[in-house]
Amino acid sequence: MIQVNDILLAVRSRLNDTDTKKYRWSDEELIDYINSSLADISKELECFTHQESIYLNENEDRYRLPHDILRVLSVSIDDKPITIKGYEWVLKNKHNIYDLCAYFDEQSFFLYPIGKFKDDDKVKIDYKYIFQIEHKSDYINISKLAKKAILFHTLHLSYQINTSEKNAGKSTHYLNLYDKEIETLRVTYFKNKHSKDIKQKFRKV
């Protein structure tokens, strides 16, 4: 867990912007940059996972997806997994589909055939998403190993405005540092995911 305020303090220290009476970057600006950094890290590492529960209407086959979704991991109804199919495949093969399946477009998920679920059945969607913050008192549920990546990307964005020409190269410098951190984190996250998969397989045996 990382508190947003810790990142803000580290960013201001590197920007030499610590005089509270004459900040060159407001907290709101820096929080916007942190959110942009978190969006990029969310896409690069897929490190944030959430489960959404929705109660169904037996006459409704289309439901809205969360706006921050990156990738669906699984869909289940009453804890029973549902097969996920491609959107175009379902449209082409509807006449041959007899078991309940889920499919997606950019904003919605669909269940088919419609008669295979009842009112108040609960569907659960596990998915990767883009994490965002609102206040400097918020916490980011991510390993502290990612703090430098957030810091470097936020500095890269900060140096693109409100800075002199002599500091223009710092934006590129911090972007390069960010890229290196992401490569390191990508290896770490891959190892952790691989380790978890192995443990799950042993539990099932």
Secondary structure, DSSP 4 states (H G I P E B T S, - for coil): -EEHHHHHHHHHHHHT---TTS-SS-HHHHHHHHHHHHHHHHHHH---EEEEEEE--TT--EEEPPTTEEEEEEEEETTEE-EE--HHHHHHHGGG--S-EEEE-SSEEEEESGGGS-TT-EEEEEEEE-----STT-EE-S-GGGHHHHHHHHHHHHTTSS--GGGHHHHHHHHHHHHHHHHHHHHHHHHHHHHHHHHHHHHH-
